[in-house]
């Protein structure tokens, strides 16, 4: 248990932030999974715009690194061309 009042507060805020990051990451993974499940190329192109928004949002919040966001978008954009 925390000894100081500030340590107790820090524990609460850290747990709150952890839950928030967990929620954002979970939504991100689900969006990527749903995107990969789409078979049609036209649907993929339309869905890609929404997916990039989710990825950029996670990067802006600091949940994932901006380079990881760019790498993920790059890899997913290649799926549009291949199928």
LUMFIRO-69777 format. One line per 10 residues: for each residue x, y, z of N, C-alpha, C, O. Coordinates in nm, 3 decimals, padded with zeros to 5 digits, m for minus. Layout:
N
X,Y,Z,X,Y,Z,X,Y,Z,X,Y,Z ~ ...
END
This chain:
83
00.084,m00.119,00.000,00.000,00.000,00.000,00.088,00.125,00.000,00.198,00.124,00.054 ~ 00.038,00.230,m00.061,00.116,00.354,m00.067,00.127,00.420,00.071,00.033,00.417,00.151 ~ 00.242,00.477,00.095,00.268,00.543,00.222,00.221,00.688,00.219,00.168,00.740,00.318 ~ 00.241,00.753,00.105,00.207,00.895,00.093,00.076,00.913,00.019,00.032,00.829,m00.060 ~ 00.015,01.027,00.047,m00.111,01.060,m00.018,m00.093,01.073,m00.169,m00.179,01.029,m00.246 ~ 00.019,01.131,m00.210,00.044,01.149,m00.353,00.065,01.014,m00.423,00.029,00.997,m00.540 ~ 00.123,00.918,m00.352,00.144,00.785,m00.409,00.010,00.715,m00.429,m00.010,00.643,m00.527 ~ m00.081,00.736,m00.335,m00.214,00.676,m00.347,m00.286,00.734,m00.468,m00.351,00.661,m00.543 ~ m00.275,00.865,m00.485,m00.339,00.929,m00.600,m00.275,00.879,m00.730,m00.344,00.854,m00.829 ~ m00.145,00.866,m00.728,m00.074,00.820,m00.848,m00.118,00.679,m00.887,m00.131,00.647,m01.005
m00.141,00.595,m00.786,m00.190,00.459,m00.814,m00.327,00.463,m00.881,m00.353,00.388,m00.975 ~ m00.414,00.552,m00.832,m00.548,00.561,m00.889,m00.543,00.613,m01.033,m00.611,00.560,m01.121 ~ m00.463,00.715,m01.057,m00.455,00.771,m01.192,m00.389,00.674,m01.288,m00.427,00.665,m01.405 ~ m00.289,00.601,m01.240,m00.221,00.503,m01.325,m00.318,00.393,m01.365,m00.318,00.349,m01.480 ~ m00.400,00.348,m01.273,m00.498,00.243,m01.304,m00.603,00.295,m01.402,m00.644,00.223,m01.494 ~ m00.647,00.418,m01.382,m00.745,00.478,m01.473,m00.687,00.489,m01.614,m00.754,00.456,m01.712 ~ m00.563,00.535,m01.623,m00.497,00.549,m01.753,m00.475,00.412,m01.819,m00.488,00.398,m01.940 ~ m00.441,00.312,m01.738,m00.420,00.177,m01.790,m00.549,00.123,m01.851,m00.546,00.063,m01.959 ~ m00.660,00.144,m01.783,m00.789,00.098,m01.834,m00.825,00.170,m01.964,m00.879,00.108,m02.057 ~ m00.797,00.299,m01.970,m00.826,00.377,m02.090,m00.742,00.328,m02.208,m00.793,00.311,m02.318
m00.613,00.305,m02.184,m00.524,00.255,m02.290,m00.568,00.116,m02.336,m00.563,00.084,m02.455 ~ m00.609,00.035,m02.241,m00.654,m00.101,m02.272,m00.777,m00.096,m02.363,m00.788,m00.175,m02.458 ~ m00.868,m00.004,m02.334,m00.990,00.011,m02.413,m00.957,00.056,m02.556,m01.012,00.003,m02.652 ~ m00.866,00.153,m02.569,m00.828,00.204,m02.700,m00.758,00.096,m02.781,m00.787,00.078,m02.900 ~ m00.666,00.023,m02.718,m00.594,m00.085,m02.788,m00.689,m00.196,m02.833,m00.674,m00.251,m02.942 ~ m00.785,m00.228,m02.748,m00.881,m00.333,m02.780,m00.965,m00.292,m02.901,m00.988,m00.373,m02.991 ~ m01.011,m00.167,m02.902,m01.089,m00.116,m03.015,m01.005,m00.114,m03.142,m01.056,m00.143,m03.250 ~ m00.879,m00.081,m03.129,m00.789,m00.077,m03.244,m00.771,m00.217,m03.303,m00.781,m00.235,m03.424 ~ m00.745,m00.315,m03.217,m00.728,m00.452,m03.264,m00.855,m00.506,m03.329,m00.848,m00.576,m03.430 ~ m00.970,m00.472,m03.272,m01.097,m00.518,m03.328,m01.121,m00.455,m03.466,m01.168,m00.522,m03.557
m01.087,m00.327,m03.480,m01.105,m00.259,m03.609,m01.015,m00.322,m03.715,m01.058,m00.339,m03.830 ~ m00.892,m00.355,m03.678,m00.800,m00.418,m03.774,m00.849,m00.557,m03.811,m00.844,m00.596,m03.928 ~ m00.897,m00.632,m03.714,m00.949,m00.767,m03.739,m01.069,m00.760,m03.834,m01.078,m00.840,m03.927 ~ m01.160,m00.666,m03.810,m01.278,m00.652,m03.896,m01.237,m00.611,m04.037,m01.295,m00.658,m04.135 ~ m01.137,m00.524,m04.047,m01.089,m00.479,m04.178,m01.030,m00.595,m04.257,m01.057,m00.608,m04.377 ~ m00.952,m00.679,m04.191,m00.890,m00.793,m04.260,m00.993,m00.896,m04.303,m00.969,m00.971,m04.398 ~ m01.109,m00.900,m04.236,m01.214,m00.997,m04.269,m01.291,m00.958,m04.396,m01.355,m01.043,m04.458 ~ m01.284,m00.830,m04.435,m01.356,m00.784,m04.554,m01.290,m00.843,m04.678,m01.167,m00.840,m04.691 ~ m01.372,m00.895,m04.768,m01.319,m00.960,m04.890,m01.316,m00.865,m05.010,m01.221,m00.869,m05.088 ~ m01.416,m00.781,m05.024,m01.427,m00.694,m05.141,m01.326,m00.580,m05.137,m01.305,m00.518,m05.033
m01.264,m00.554,m05.251,m01.165,m00.446,m05.260,m01.226,m00.308,m05.243,m01.165,m00.220,m05.183 ~ m01.347,m00.289,m05.296,m01.414,m00.160,m05.285,m01.454,m00.133,m05.141,m01.440,m00.021,m05.092 ~ m01.502,m00.234,m05.073,m01.538,m00.218,m04.932,m01.414,m00.188,m04.848,m01.418,m00.105,m04.758 ~ m01.304,m00.257,m04.880,m01.178,m00.234,m04.807,m01.134,m00.088,m04.822,m01.092,m00.026,m04.725 ~ m01.145,m00.035,m04.944,m01.103,00.103,m04.968,m01.187,00.200,m04.887,m01.135,00.296,m04.831 ~ m01.317,00.174,m04.880,m01.406,00.262,m04.803,m01.379,00.251,m04.653,m01.378,00.351,m04.582 ~ m01.356,00.129,m04.607,m01.333,00.105,m04.465,m01.195,00.154,m04.421,m01.175,00.184,m04.303 ~ m01.102,00.162,m04.514,m00.965,00.201,m04.480,m00.960,00.342,m04.421,m00.881,00.369,m04.330 ~ m01.043,00.431,m04.472,m01.044,00.568,m04.421,m01.083,00.572,m04.273,m01.023,00.645,m04.194 ~ m01.184,00.493,m04.237,m01.226,00.487,m04.097,m01.119,00.422,m04.010,m01.095,00.463,m03.896
m01.055,00.320,m04.064,m00.951,00.250,m03.991,m00.832,00.341,m03.963,m00.776,00.339,m03.854 ~ m00.792,00.420,m04.062,m00.680,00.512,m04.041,m00.712,00.614,m03.933,m00.624,00.657,m03.859 ~ m00.838,00.652,m03.924,m00.880,00.745,m03.820,m00.861,00.682,m03.681,m00.814,00.749,m03.589 ~ m00.898,00.555,m03.668,m00.882,00.485,m03.540,m00.734,00.471,m03.504,m00.695,00.490,m03.389 ~ m00.653,00.439,m03.605,m00.509,00.422,m03.581,m00.445,00.555,m03.541,m00.367,00.560,m03.446 ~ m00.478,00.661,m03.614,m00.422,00.793,m03.583,m00.466,00.842,m03.446,m00.389,00.907,m03.375 ~ m00.589,00.811,m03.410,m00.640,00.850,m03.279,m00.561,00.782,m03.168,m00.528,00.844,m03.067 ~ m00.532,00.654,m03.185,m00.454,00.581,m03.085,m00.313,00.637,m03.074,m00.256,00.646,m02.965 ~ m00.256,00.676,m03.189,m00.121,00.733,m03.188,m00.121,00.870,m03.121,m00.028,00.904,m03.047 ~ m00.224,00.948,m03.148,m00.232,01.083,m03.089,m00.246,01.076,m02.937,m00.194,01.161,m02.865
m00.317,00.974,m02.889,m00.336,00.956,m02.745,m00.214,00.897,m02.678,m00.207,00.892,m02.555 ~ m00.116,00.852,m02.758,00.006,00.797,m02.701,m00.004,00.649,m02.667,00.083,00.594,m02.600 ~ m00.110,00.584,m02.713,m00.127,00.443,m02.685,m00.031,00.361,m02.769,00.026,00.263,m02.721 ~ m00.013,00.401,m02.895,00.087,00.340,m02.981,00.178,00.450,m03.034,00.139,00.567,m03.038 ~ 00.296,00.414,m03.075,00.393,00.510,m03.128,00.351,00.554,m03.268,00.288,00.478,m03.341 ~ 00.386,00.677,m03.304,00.345,00.729,m03.435,00.407,00.649,m03.550,00.346,00.636,m03.656 ~ 00.527,00.596,m03.529,00.588,00.514,m03.635,00.516,00.380,m03.649,00.504,00.327,m03.760 ~ 00.469,00.327,m03.538,00.391,00.203,m03.546,00.261,00.228,m03.620,00.215,00.143,m03.696 ~ 00.201,00.344,m03.597,00.078,00.379,m03.666,00.102,00.387,m03.816,00.023,00.336,m03.895 ~ 00.211,00.451,m03.855,00.244,00.465,m03.997,00.271,00.328,m04.059,00.226,00.299,m04.170
00.345,00.244,m03.988,00.378,00.111,m04.037,00.252,00.026,m04.054,00.237,m00.045,m04.154 ~ 00.162,00.034,m03.958,00.038,m00.043,m03.964,m00.048,00.002,m04.080,m00.102,m00.081,m04.153 ~ m00.061,00.134,m04.098,m00.141,00.185,m04.210,m00.080,00.144,m04.343,m00.153,00.111,m04.437 ~ 00.051,00.145,m04.352,00.118,00.106,m04.474,00.091,m00.040,m04.507,00.059,m00.074,m04.621 ~ 00.102,m00.126,m04.408,00.079,m00.269,m04.431,m00.066,m00.298,m04.467,m00.093,m00.383,m04.552 ~ m00.158,m00.227,m04.403,m00.299,m00.251,m04.431,m00.340,m00.194,m04.566,m00.430,m00.246,m04.630 ~ m00.274,m00.086,m04.609,m00.308,m00.029,m04.739,m00.268,m00.124,m04.852,m00.331,m00.124,m04.958 ~ m00.164,m00.204,m04.829,m00.123,m00.302,m04.930,m00.229,m00.410,m04.951,m00.237,m00.470,m05.059 ~ m00.312,m00.435,m04.849,m00.416,m00.536,m04.861,m00.522,m00.496,m04.962,m00.587,m00.582,m05.022 ~ m00.541,m00.366,m04.982,m00.640,m00.318,m05.078,m00.598,m00.360,m05.219,m00.680,m00.404,m05.299
m00.471,m00.345,m05.246,m00.418,m00.374,m05.381,m00.411,m00.523,m05.410,m00.431,m00.566,m05.523 ~ m00.383,m00.601,m05.307,m00.360,m00.745,m05.330,m00.489,m00.823,m05.352,m00.488,m00.924,m05.423 ~ m00.599,m00.779,m05.294,m00.724,m00.857,m05.306,m00.830,m00.782,m05.380,m00.941,m00.834,m05.399
END
